[in-house]
Amino acid sequence: MHTELFQAMAQSIIDGDPDAAAQLAEEAIEKGIDPLTAINQGYVLGVNFVGDQFSCGNAFLPELVMAGEAMKAAVAILEPEMQRRGSSRQMLGKVVLATVQGDIHEIGKSLVGTMLSAAGFQVFDLGVDVAVPKIVGKAREVDADIVALSALLTTTMVRQRDVIEALDDLGLRPKVKVMVGGAPVTSEWVAEIGADGYSEDAIGAVEIAKRLVGAG
């Protein structure tokens, strides 16, 4: 059921085509398809494909960025419908989300933000290349439950540690939990910097976030 539509959604991400991605999202809403189903069974497959291609060197940063733009276009259409359907949902917690300074990796972070919003978290997405003081300041301002940090490069991973140390200095830990993610992140790194959890994908990130706020 709706297999062709889901395949077209995935393809719109692979092609980096925001117009097609948005149009297909509108089509899904017209057909009464649950927005989360459209994301998980359609767009995410495209995101994963581009991510895999990037990991093995068959796709490059411009393709990754275009796929991210297409994903954002789809989410912009689907999000109001998600909120409409889930208007009575309880908010699970507040998440400040960012790709750390020096890193412009967008696609994974955006997907995590989308999934967390869909699961019932209030997400404050600060974007990419975000300095430590801005992340920590936002966490304090909104009284965040979780700070989620993405890094795609081994050279920028150290910023994840910097954020944790800055939160410590302000006395915001351990109340504010820290999730980290990105290709070079390992469980050893998580233990070394004292983070509270990490996930290799957006679906797993939601499970970890729920666990960290006691809703998992």
PLY file of the C-alpha trace (Angstrom):
ply
format ascii 1.0
element vertex 216
property float x
property float y
property float z
element edge 215
property int vertex1
property int vertex2
end_header
0.00 0.00 0.00
1.38 3.42 -1.02
4.63 1.67 -1.98
5.15 3.80 -5.09
4.58 7.00 -3.16
7.09 5.98 -0.48
9.64 5.07 -3.16
9.13 8.47 -4.79
9.68 10.14 -1.41
12.96 8.31 -0.93
14.00 9.22 -4.47
13.24 12.92 -3.89
15.78 12.90 -1.05
18.36 10.99 -3.10
17.86 13.51 -5.94
18.11 16.41 -3.48
14.86 17.83 -4.87
13.04 19.97 -2.26
10.10 20.77 -4.60
9.38 17.10 -5.29
9.81 16.22 -1.59
7.31 18.91 -0.55
4.82 17.95 -3.27
4.92 14.29 -2.22
4.39 15.31 1.41
1.26 17.22 0.40
0.08 14.19 -1.55
0.59 11.99 1.52
-1.50 14.35 3.68
-4.28 14.42 1.06
-4.32 10.62 1.09
-4.55 10.58 4.89
-1.17 8.90 5.38
0.25 9.35 8.85
3.14 11.86 8.58
5.38 9.66 10.72
4.74 6.72 8.40
5.63 8.91 5.42
8.89 9.90 7.11
9.86 6.41 8.29
8.80 4.41 5.24
9.58 7.04 2.61
11.98 9.89 3.23
14.19 8.14 5.79
15.08 5.45 3.26
16.43 8.17 0.99
18.32 9.81 3.84
19.87 6.49 4.84
20.86 5.75 1.26
22.59 9.12 0.81
24.25 8.72 4.23
25.56 5.27 3.28
26.82 6.56 -0.06
28.57 9.43 1.71
30.18 7.04 4.23
31.71 4.88 1.48
32.83 7.84 -0.64
30.26 7.57 -3.44
28.47 10.79 -2.47
29.95 14.09 -1.38
29.04 17.01 0.86
26.96 18.89 -1.78
24.72 15.81 -2.20
24.43 15.51 1.56
23.43 19.16 1.89
20.88 18.91 -0.95
19.38 15.79 0.59
19.10 17.72 3.86
17.32 20.59 2.09
14.86 18.14 0.51
14.23 16.53 3.90
13.59 19.95 5.46
11.11 20.81 2.70
9.17 17.59 3.34
9.19 18.10 7.11
7.96 21.70 6.74
4.82 20.30 5.07
4.40 17.31 7.39
5.10 19.01 10.72
1.81 20.97 11.00
-0.07 17.76 10.24
1.95 15.94 12.90
1.09 18.63 15.41
-2.57 18.55 14.40
-2.74 14.80 14.89
-0.75 14.85 18.10
-2.14 18.04 19.59
-3.23 16.27 22.77
0.15 14.62 23.26
2.06 15.25 26.40
5.41 17.04 25.94
8.15 14.64 27.03
10.90 17.21 27.49
12.93 20.04 25.97
15.90 19.30 23.71
18.52 21.79 22.53
19.96 20.39 19.30
23.05 21.53 17.42
25.90 20.52 15.16
29.04 21.68 16.95
31.34 24.52 15.94
33.46 23.92 12.85
31.05 21.30 11.50
28.35 21.96 8.88
26.80 18.48 8.97
23.07 19.09 8.74
21.19 16.05 7.52
21.53 13.69 10.49
20.86 16.43 13.00
17.76 17.62 11.15
16.42 14.09 11.03
16.99 13.60 14.76
15.16 16.88 15.40
12.25 15.78 13.24
11.98 12.42 14.98
12.22 13.93 18.47
9.49 16.46 17.61
7.33 13.68 16.26
7.87 11.66 19.45
6.67 14.51 21.63
9.77 16.52 22.52
10.01 20.28 22.18
13.10 20.81 20.03
15.21 23.96 19.80
17.37 23.40 16.71
20.27 25.88 16.73
21.58 24.75 13.33
25.15 23.91 12.33
28.57 25.30 13.28
27.26 26.42 16.71
29.68 27.76 19.32
29.78 26.24 22.81
28.52 29.38 24.66
25.47 29.59 22.39
24.52 25.94 23.04
25.00 26.22 26.79
23.22 29.59 26.91
20.18 28.19 25.11
20.06 25.15 27.40
19.99 27.48 30.40
17.46 29.87 28.81
14.85 27.21 27.96
15.58 24.99 30.99
16.49 22.09 28.70
16.26 18.46 29.76
18.63 17.27 27.04
21.37 18.79 24.90
21.92 16.77 21.70
25.19 17.34 19.83
26.14 16.15 16.37
29.64 15.97 14.90
30.61 14.33 11.62
34.34 15.02 11.84
36.92 13.63 14.26
38.37 17.15 14.47
35.09 18.63 15.74
34.14 15.82 18.13
36.16 17.54 20.87
33.54 20.30 20.93
31.11 17.76 22.40
33.43 17.47 25.37
33.72 21.29 25.57
29.92 21.60 25.85
29.77 19.04 28.67
32.55 20.85 30.55
30.77 24.20 30.09
27.50 22.71 31.41
29.46 21.32 34.38
30.98 24.73 35.09
27.52 26.29 35.22
26.24 23.58 37.55
23.72 22.37 34.96
24.89 18.76 35.09
23.70 16.14 35.77
20.22 17.70 35.49
20.81 18.44 31.80
21.52 15.19 29.99
23.82 15.16 26.96
23.33 12.98 23.89
26.00 12.85 21.19
25.97 11.50 17.67
27.76 11.50 14.33
29.85 9.10 12.30
33.06 9.16 14.41
31.29 8.88 17.78
31.79 5.59 19.66
30.69 4.25 23.02
34.31 4.67 24.19
34.19 8.37 23.32
30.84 8.74 25.11
32.35 7.19 28.26
35.50 9.33 27.97
33.62 12.66 27.82
30.91 11.65 30.31
27.95 11.94 27.92
24.68 10.24 28.82
24.05 8.39 25.58
24.56 8.17 21.84
22.88 6.68 18.84
23.94 5.79 15.33
20.60 6.83 13.87
17.58 9.05 14.43
15.28 6.21 15.45
17.70 5.13 18.17
18.14 8.74 19.29
14.45 8.93 20.14
14.67 5.81 22.31
17.68 7.22 24.17
16.00 10.61 24.68
12.92 8.90 26.10
15.08 6.84 28.46
16.98 9.94 29.63
13.75 11.73 30.61
12.31 8.57 32.17
9.70 8.02 29.47
11.34 5.08 27.71
0 1
1 2
2 3
3 4
4 5
5 6
6 7
7 8
8 9
9 10
10 11
11 12
12 13
13 14
14 15
15 16
16 17
17 18
18 19
19 20
20 21
21 22
22 23
23 24
24 25
25 26
26 27
27 28
28 29
29 30
30 31
31 32
32 33
33 34
34 35
35 36
36 37
37 38
38 39
39 40
40 41
41 42
42 43
43 44
44 45
45 46
46 47
47 48
48 49
49 50
50 51
51 52
52 53
53 54
54 55
55 56
56 57
57 58
58 59
59 60
60 61
61 62
62 63
63 64
64 65
65 66
66 67
67 68
68 69
69 70
70 71
71 72
72 73
73 74
74 75
75 76
76 77
77 78
78 79
79 80
80 81
81 82
82 83
83 84
84 85
85 86
86 87
87 88
88 89
89 90
90 91
91 92
92 93
93 94
94 95
95 96
96 97
97 98
98 99
99 100
100 101
101 102
102 103
103 104
104 105
105 106
106 107
107 108
108 109
109 110
110 111
111 112
112 113
113 114
114 115
115 116
116 117
117 118
118 119
119 120
120 121
121 122
122 123
123 124
124 125
125 126
126 127
127 128
128 129
129 130
130 131
131 132
132 133
133 134
134 135
135 136
136 137
137 138
138 139
139 140
140 141
141 142
142 143
143 144
144 145
145 146
146 147
147 148
148 149
149 150
150 151
151 152
152 153
153 154
154 155
155 156
156 157
157 158
158 159
159 160
160 161
161 162
162 163
163 164
164 165
165 166
166 167
167 168
168 169
169 170
170 171
171 172
172 173
173 174
174 175
175 176
176 177
177 178
178 179
179 180
180 181
181 182
182 183
183 184
184 185
185 186
186 187
187 188
188 189
189 190
190 191
191 192
192 193
193 194
194 195
195 196
196 197
197 198
198 199
199 200
200 201
201 202
202 203
203 204
204 205
205 206
206 207
207 208
208 209
209 210
210 211
211 212
212 213
213 214
214 215
